[in-house]
Each structure stands twice: as structure tokens, then as C-alpha cells.
């Protein structure tokens, strides 16, 4: 008996971007929200995993150019699994960091937001991808493997 073929679905992960005060933005995932399940929104389907992953990377880069990871409210571990080494790893990839590179409190988050907005336009896709990869707790797209049956 042959295995069912698979499709690789690129899906947008549900996030809510909010700028309720008109000056600052923040976002949060929809994973734990009641109501309609909007955790994954299909974007594209592929028969080859590498094609799906390539498209997912393109979409992540588009999101990274638009959305600042420091908008995410909460402690540093909300954006990275390794908060204690975030600054040194950023320095290696991105070069200069804000002079106030302390990652606690709303003031430092503001400094980091400004730093991101100032530097991201100058980064190549490769640099942006390396930097964005450090924020491993924030993903806007995923590749889902779906078994295709006769049903």
C-alpha cells in the first residue's frame, strides 16, 4: 500500500498588531484567544518542502522589514530563547548597538525600537535574516505538512 502524498502549506501565523494610542505599536499572537481559530491562515501550497520553505523565508523577510521585534510587549525571553546573549549576538551580526543596550524596562524597549527602525533599512536580506533568526520566539509564517488523501 502506497503512502499518501504530502503537500507543504505555507501558513501565516495569527498575530494582532495594535496601535491603540496612535504612537506606539505592539503585537501579540492569537494562539490563546477564544473564538474563531485564526492561528493559521493558508497562503500557498507546494509539493516540494524546499519550495515551501523558500517562500516562507521570503514572507518572513517581508514581515521583518515591516514589523519591529521590539514592539512585542513582555520580557526579553518573549522574543528570544536566549535573552542573555541577544546583545552580543546582535553586535556580531549588526555591528553597532544602542549605547543604552540594557534590555529591561519600557525605556530600553523604546531605545531598541528606535535602533531597529534606524538600522533595518540598511541591512541586506542576508543580514536581516541572520538578525531576525535571533528572535526565534517570533514567527509570522510556518510550513505545515499535510497528508493528501483520497477523501
C-alpha positions as protocol buffer text, in pm:
chain_id: "A"
residue {
  index: 1
  type: UNK
  ca { x: 0 y: 0 z: 0 }
}
residue {
  index: 2
  type: UNK
  ca { x: 148 y: 335 z: -107 }
}
residue {
  index: 3
  type: UNK
  ca { x: 180 y: 623 z: 136 }
}
residue {
  index: 4
  type: UNK
  ca { x: -46 y: 920 z: 84 }
}
residue {
  index: 5
  type: UNK
  ca { x: 132 y: 1211 z: -84 }
}
residue {
  index: 6
  type: UNK
  ca { x: 204 y: 1526 z: 115 }
}
residue {
  index: 7
  type: UNK
  ca { x: 153 y: 1893 z: 47 }
}
residue {
  index: 8
  type: UNK
  ca { x: 352 y: 2162 z: 220 }
}
residue {
  index: 9
  type: UNK
  ca { x: 133 y: 2453 z: 318 }
}
residue {
  index: 10
  type: UNK
  ca { x: 281 y: 2794 z: 387 }
}
residue {
  index: 11
  type: UNK
  ca { x: 57 y: 2950 z: 650 }
}
residue {
  index: 12
  type: UNK
  ca { x: 52 y: 3289 z: 816 }
}
residue {
  index: 13
  type: UNK
  ca { x: 54 y: 3260 z: 1193 }
}
residue {
  index: 14
  type: UNK
  ca { x: -218 y: 3469 z: 1353 }
}
residue {
  index: 15
  type: UNK
  ca { x: -93 y: 3788 z: 1519 }
}
residue {
  index: 16
  type: UNK
  ca { x: -274 y: 4101 z: 1620 }
}
residue {
  index: 17
  type: UNK
  ca { x: -91 y: 4430 z: 1559 }
}
residue {
  index: 18
  type: UNK
  ca { x: -225 y: 4712 z: 1772 }
}
residue {
  index: 19
  type: UNK
  ca { x: -151 y: 5083 z: 1773 }
}
residue {
  index: 20
  type: UNK
  ca { x: -429 y: 5193 z: 2003 }
}
residue {
  index: 21
  type: UNK
  ca { x: -256 y: 5512 z: 2113 }
}
residue {
  index: 22
  type: UNK
  ca { x: -153 y: 5606 z: 1758 }
}
residue {
  index: 23
  type: UNK
  ca { x: 212 y: 5644 z: 1854 }
}
residue {
  index: 24
  type: UNK
  ca { x: 344 y: 5303 z: 1954 }
}
residue {
  index: 25
  type: UNK
  ca { x: 278 y: 4960 z: 1812 }
}
residue {
  index: 26
  type: UNK
  ca { x: 270 y: 4626 z: 1980 }
}
residue {
  index: 27
  type: UNK
  ca { x: 162 y: 4281 z: 1877 }
}
residue {
  index: 28
  type: UNK
  ca { x: 62 y: 3955 z: 2032 }
}
residue {
  index: 29
  type: UNK
  ca { x: -19 y: 3612 z: 1897 }
}
residue {
  index: 30
  type: UNK
  ca { x: -372 y: 3475 z: 1866 }
}
residue {
  index: 31
  type: UNK
  ca { x: -279 y: 3128 z: 1990 }
}
residue {
  index: 32
  type: UNK
  ca { x: -462 y: 3155 z: 2323 }
}
residue {
  index: 33
  type: UNK
  ca { x: -756 y: 3372 z: 2223 }
}
residue {
  index: 34
  type: UNK
  ca { x: -1111 y: 3247 z: 2249 }
}
residue {
  index: 35
  type: UNK
  ca { x: -1339 y: 3240 z: 1948 }
}
residue {
  index: 36
  type: UNK
  ca { x: -1263 y: 3159 z: 1587 }
}
residue {
  index: 37
  type: UNK
  ca { x: -940 y: 2968 z: 1529 }
}
residue {
  index: 38
  type: UNK
  ca { x: -723 y: 3214 z: 1338 }
}
residue {
  index: 39
  type: UNK
  ca { x: -388 y: 3067 z: 1431 }
}
residue {
  index: 40
  type: UNK
  ca { x: -302 y: 2966 z: 1075 }
}
residue {
  index: 41
  type: UNK
  ca { x: -414 y: 3131 z: 752 }
}
residue {
  index: 42
  type: UNK
  ca { x: -316 y: 2939 z: 436 }
}
residue {
  index: 43
  type: UNK
  ca { x: -100 y: 3139 z: 196 }
}
residue {
  index: 44
  type: UNK
  ca { x: 40 y: 2891 z: -59 }
}
residue {
  index: 45
  type: UNK
  ca { x: 74 y: 2517 z: -116 }
}
residue {
  index: 46
  type: UNK
  ca { x: 371 y: 2329 z: -260 }
}
residue {
  index: 47
  type: UNK
  ca { x: 454 y: 1970 z: -340 }
}
residue {
  index: 48
  type: UNK
  ca { x: 822 y: 2021 z: -253 }
}
residue {
  index: 49
  type: UNK
  ca { x: 921 y: 2117 z: 103 }
}
residue {
  index: 50
  type: UNK
  ca { x: 1219 y: 2328 z: -9 }
}
residue {
  index: 51
  type: UNK
  ca { x: 991 y: 2543 z: -228 }
}
residue {
  index: 52
  type: UNK
  ca { x: 756 y: 2599 z: 64 }
}
residue {
  index: 53
  type: UNK
  ca { x: 1045 y: 2687 z: 296 }
}
residue {
  index: 54
  type: UNK
  ca { x: 1186 y: 2929 z: 38 }
}
residue {
  index: 55
  type: UNK
  ca { x: 850 y: 3107 z: 13 }
}
residue {
  index: 56
  type: UNK
  ca { x: 814 y: 3111 z: 391 }
}
residue {
  index: 57
  type: UNK
  ca { x: 1158 y: 3275 z: 422 }
}
residue {
  index: 58
  type: UNK
  ca { x: 1062 y: 3541 z: 164 }
}
residue {
  index: 59
  type: UNK
  ca { x: 745 y: 3619 z: 358 }
}
residue {
  index: 60
  type: UNK
  ca { x: 931 y: 3628 z: 692 }
}
residue {
  index: 61
  type: UNK
  ca { x: 1177 y: 3878 z: 543 }
}
residue {
  index: 62
  type: UNK
  ca { x: 889 y: 4097 z: 422 }
}
residue {
  index: 63
  type: UNK
  ca { x: 741 y: 4088 z: 773 }
}
residue {
  index: 64
  type: UNK
  ca { x: 1080 y: 4160 z: 931 }
}
residue {
  index: 65
  type: UNK
  ca { x: 1115 y: 4473 z: 719 }
}
residue {
  index: 66
  type: UNK
  ca { x: 772 y: 4594 z: 836 }
}
residue {
  index: 67
  type: UNK
  ca { x: 741 y: 4478 z: 1196 }
}
residue {
  index: 68
  type: UNK
  ca { x: 979 y: 4567 z: 1473 }
}
residue {
  index: 69
  type: UNK
  ca { x: 1051 y: 4272 z: 1708 }
}
residue {
  index: 70
  type: UNK
  ca { x: 1081 y: 4512 z: 1999 }
}
residue {
  index: 71
  type: UNK
  ca { x: 715 y: 4609 z: 1967 }
}
residue {
  index: 72
  type: UNK
  ca { x: 634 y: 4279 z: 2137 }
}
residue {
  index: 73
  type: UNK
  ca { x: 549 y: 4354 z: 2495 }
}
residue {
  index: 74
  type: UNK
  ca { x: 691 y: 4148 z: 2775 }
}
residue {
  index: 75
  type: UNK
  ca { x: 1031 y: 4033 z: 2895 }
}
residue {
  index: 76
  type: UNK
  ca { x: 1323 y: 3960 z: 2658 }
}
residue {
  index: 77
  type: UNK
  ca { x: 1250 y: 3585 z: 2660 }
}
residue {
  index: 78
  type: UNK
  ca { x: 924 y: 3669 z: 2477 }
}
residue {
  index: 79
  type: UNK
  ca { x: 1130 y: 3743 z: 2166 }
}
residue {
  index: 80
  type: UNK
  ca { x: 1424 y: 3506 z: 2201 }
}
residue {
  index: 81
  type: UNK
  ca { x: 1500 y: 3176 z: 2369 }
}
residue {
  index: 82
  type: UNK
  ca { x: 1845 y: 3310 z: 2464 }
}
residue {
  index: 83
  type: UNK
  ca { x: 1783 y: 3661 z: 2609 }
}
residue {
  index: 84
  type: UNK
  ca { x: 2113 y: 3676 z: 2797 }
}
residue {
  index: 85
  type: UNK
  ca { x: 2317 y: 3650 z: 2478 }
}
residue {
  index: 86
  type: UNK
  ca { x: 2094 y: 3858 z: 2248 }
}
residue {
  index: 87
  type: UNK
  ca { x: 2301 y: 4179 z: 2264 }
}
residue {
  index: 88
  type: UNK
  ca { x: 2640 y: 4016 z: 2196 }
}
residue {
  index: 89
  type: UNK
  ca { x: 2496 y: 3809 z: 1911 }
}
residue {
  index: 90
  type: UNK
  ca { x: 2331 y: 4120 z: 1763 }
}
residue {
  index: 91
  type: UNK
  ca { x: 2660 y: 4307 z: 1787 }
}
residue {
  index: 92
  type: UNK
  ca { x: 2839 y: 4037 z: 1588 }
}
residue {
  index: 93
  type: UNK
  ca { x: 2579 y: 4043 z: 1309 }
}
residue {
  index: 94
  type: UNK
  ca { x: 2458 y: 4403 z: 1301 }
}
residue {
  index: 95
  type: UNK
  ca { x: 2760 y: 4594 z: 1425 }
}
residue {
  index: 96
  type: UNK
  ca { x: 2670 y: 4894 z: 1635 }
}
residue {
  index: 97
  type: UNK
  ca { x: 2413 y: 4863 z: 1910 }
}
residue {
  index: 98
  type: UNK
  ca { x: 2236 y: 5140 z: 2101 }
}
residue {
  index: 99
  type: UNK
  ca { x: 2452 y: 5291 z: 2372 }
}
residue {
  index: 100
  type: UNK
  ca { x: 2180 y: 5201 z: 2625 }
}
residue {
  index: 101
  type: UNK
  ca { x: 2172 y: 4830 z: 2543 }
}
residue {
  index: 102
  type: UNK
  ca { x: 2000 y: 4729 z: 2866 }
}
residue {
  index: 103
  type: UNK
  ca { x: 1704 y: 4509 z: 2775 }
}
residue {
  index: 104
  type: UNK
  ca { x: 1482 y: 4560 z: 3082 }
}
residue {
  index: 105
  type: UNK
  ca { x: 1203 y: 4813 z: 3122 }
}
residue {
  index: 106
  type: UNK
  ca { x: 999 y: 5022 z: 2885 }
}
residue {
  index: 107
  type: UNK
  ca { x: 1273 y: 5284 z: 2833 }
}
residue {
  index: 108
  type: UNK
  ca { x: 1519 y: 5030 z: 2694 }
}
residue {
  index: 109
  type: UNK
  ca { x: 1249 y: 4877 z: 2477 }
}
residue {
  index: 110
  type: UNK
  ca { x: 1191 y: 5222 z: 2327 }
}
residue {
  index: 111
  type: UNK
  ca { x: 1566 y: 5257 z: 2263 }
}
residue {
  index: 112
  type: UNK
  ca { x: 1572 y: 4916 z: 2096 }
}
residue {
  index: 113
  type: UNK
  ca { x: 1265 y: 5005 z: 1883 }
}
residue {
  index: 114
  type: UNK
  ca { x: 1436 y: 5322 z: 1763 }
}
residue {
  index: 115
  type: UNK
  ca { x: 1759 y: 5133 z: 1696 }
}
residue {
  index: 116
  type: UNK
  ca { x: 1572 y: 4874 z: 1487 }
}
residue {
  index: 117
  type: UNK
  ca { x: 1384 y: 5136 z: 1285 }
}
residue {
  index: 118
  type: UNK
  ca { x: 1707 y: 5324 z: 1216 }
}
residue {
  index: 119
  type: UNK
  ca { x: 1916 y: 5025 z: 1105 }
}
residue {
  index: 120
  type: UNK
  ca { x: 1685 y: 4777 z: 932 }
}
residue {
  index: 121
  type: UNK
  ca { x: 1655 y: 4979 z: 606 }
}
residue {
  index: 122
  type: UNK
  ca { x: 2032 y: 4948 z: 552 }
}
residue {
  index: 123
  type: UNK
  ca { x: 2056 y: 4572 z: 607 }
}
residue {
  index: 124
  type: UNK
  ca { x: 2081 y: 4327 z: 319 }
}
residue {
  index: 125
  type: UNK
  ca { x: 1834 y: 4038 z: 312 }
}
residue {
  index: 126
  type: UNK
  ca { x: 2110 y: 3810 z: 442 }
}
residue {
  index: 127
  type: UNK
  ca { x: 2189 y: 4036 z: 739 }
}
residue {
  index: 128
  type: UNK
  ca { x: 1821 y: 4085 z: 816 }
}
residue {
  index: 129
  type: UNK
  ca { x: 1765 y: 3708 z: 804 }
}
residue {
  index: 130
  type: UNK
  ca { x: 2054 y: 3647 z: 1046 }
}
residue {
  index: 131
  type: UNK
  ca { x: 1927 y: 3916 z: 1283 }
}
residue {
  index: 132
  type: UNK
  ca { x: 1564 y: 3802 z: 1255 }
}
residue {
  index: 133
  type: UNK
  ca { x: 1670 y: 3444 z: 1329 }
}
residue {
  index: 134
  type: UNK
  ca { x: 1783 y: 3559 z: 1673 }
}
residue {
  index: 135
  type: UNK
  ca { x: 1420 y: 3646 z: 1754 }
}
residue {
  index: 136
  type: UNK
  ca { x: 1323 y: 3280 z: 1748 }
}
residue {
  index: 137
  type: UNK
  ca { x: 1007 y: 3331 z: 1957 }
}
residue {
  index: 138
  type: UNK
  ca { x: 854 y: 3549 z: 1685 }
}
residue {
  index: 139
  type: UNK
  ca { x: 749 y: 3385 z: 1362 }
}
residue {
  index: 140
  type: UNK
  ca { x: 483 y: 3506 z: 1124 }
}
residue {
  index: 141
  type: UNK
  ca { x: 483 y: 3210 z: 884 }
}
residue {
  index: 142
  type: UNK
  ca { x: 517 y: 2834 z: 913 }
}
residue {
  index: 143
  type: UNK
  ca { x: 536 y: 2538 z: 680 }
}
residue {
  index: 144
  type: UNK
  ca { x: 277 y: 2276 z: 765 }
}
residue {
  index: 145
  type: UNK
  ca { x: 298 y: 1925 z: 622 }
}
residue {
  index: 146
  type: UNK
  ca { x: -44 y: 1799 z: 517 }
}
residue {
  index: 147
  type: UNK
  ca { x: -115 y: 1445 z: 407 }
}
residue {
  index: 148
  type: UNK
  ca { x: -329 y: 1438 z: 94 }
}
residue {
  index: 149
  type: UNK
  ca { x: -576 y: 1154 z: 91 }
}
residue {
  index: 150
  type: UNK
  ca { x: -848 y: 1028 z: -140 }
}
residue {
  index: 151
  type: UNK
  ca { x: -1121 y: 1167 z: 84 }
}
